Amino acid sequence: MAAKIKKGDLVQVITGAKADRGGDRGKQGKVLEVIEGQRVIVEGVNFVKKHTRVGQSQRGTKTGGIETVEAPIHISNVALVDPSTKKPTRVGFRVEEQVKDGVKKTVRVRYAKQSGKDI
């Protein structure tokens, strides 16, 4: 089965608390990484604080402290954004034939289904 959400896609968070209550629902961002097909890291969404131990690098500079990084979110909690309407939409697959060097090949192509209203 082809993946519905891939690295570089624009997605919107569809579950969780609204932004006015400190959550991420409704935020849109680009997918930075897909982890084992189940979780995605979205740019600007689901920030957590990561505490790193103080150490020294090769040049003698001190490292460590508190960093703010994006944490993974489950793939079912995001929806692909339709490029034409900028609203979340469902993903469909279309079977097309490509001809390359005289050889026909059947491929599955992703496309955004029509988004009539918000999901």
C-alpha positions in Angstrom: 0.0 0.0 0.0 1.4 3.4 -1.0 1.8 5.9 1.8 -0.8 8.6 2.2 1.4 11.1 3.9 5.1 11.6 2.8 8.0 13.7 3.8 7.5 17.3 2.5 3.7 17.2 2.4 1.7 20.1 3.9 -0.6 18.6 6.7 -3.0 20.0 9.3 -3.5 18.7 12.8 -7.1 17.6 13.1 -7.3 16.4 16.8 -6.3 17.6 20.2 -6.9 20.9 22.0 -7.5 24.1 20.0 -4.7 26.7 19.7 -6.5 29.1 22.1 -6.3 26.4 24.8 -2.6 25.8 24.2 -3.0 22.9 21.8 -2.1 22.3 18.1 -5.4 21.6 16.5 -5.8 23.6 13.2 -2.1 24.2 12.8 -0.6 23.5 9.5 3.0 22.5 8.8 5.4 20.6 6.5 6.2 16.9 7.3 9.9 16.8 8.3 10.1 13.0 8.8 7.9 9.9 8.8 8.8 7.4 11.5 8.0 3.7 10.7 4.9 4.7 8.8 3.0 5.4 12.0 4.2 8.7 13.3 5.2 12.0 11.7 7.2 15.0 12.8 5.5 18.2 11.6 7.3 21.5 11.5 6.1 23.9 14.2 3.7 21.4 15.9 3.9 19.4 19.2 6.9 21.1 20.8 8.5 19.5 23.8 11.4 20.5 26.0 14.4 18.1 25.8 17.0 18.2 28.6 20.5 17.4 27.4 23.5 16.6 29.7 26.3 19.1 29.8 29.4 17.8 28.0 32.3 19.1 26.0 32.8 19.0 22.2 36.1 18.4 20.5 36.9 22.1 20.5 36.2 22.4 24.2 32.9 24.3 24.0 30.2 23.4 26.5 27.1 21.7 25.3 23.8 20.9 27.0 20.9 22.6 28.5 17.2 22.7 27.6 16.2 22.5 23.9 12.7 22.9 22.4 12.2 20.3 19.6 9.2 18.9 17.7 8.0 15.5 18.9 6.3 12.8 16.8 2.5 12.8 16.3 0.5 9.9 15.2 -0.3 9.8 11.5 -4.1 9.4 12.1 -4.1 12.9 13.9 -3.1 14.8 10.7 -4.7 15.3 7.4 -3.2 16.2 4.0 -3.9 19.8 2.9 -5.5 20.3 -0.5 -3.1 22.7 -2.4 -6.0 24.5 -4.2 -8.3 25.2 -1.2 -5.7 25.1 1.7 -8.1 22.9 3.7 -7.6 19.4 5.1 -8.7 16.7 2.7 -8.7 12.9 2.2 -6.2 11.2 0.0 -7.2 9.0 -3.0 -5.2 6.8 -5.3 -5.6 6.7 -9.1 -4.1 4.0 -11.3 -2.3 5.4 -14.3 -0.1 3.9 -17.0 3.2 5.5 -17.8 5.2 4.9 -20.9 8.9 5.1 -20.5 11.3 4.0 -23.2 8.5 2.1 -24.9 7.6 0.1 -21.8 4.2 0.5 -20.2 4.1 0.5 -16.4 1.1 0.8 -14.1 1.6 3.1 -11.2 -0.6 4.4 -8.3 -0.7 8.1 -8.1 -1.8 10.1 -5.0 -4.3 12.9 -5.3 -6.3 15.1 -2.9 -10.0 14.4 -3.0 -12.2 17.4 -3.2 -12.5 19.1 0.2 -16.0 20.6 0.5 -15.9 21.4 4.2 -13.4 21.2 7.1 -12.7 17.7 8.5 
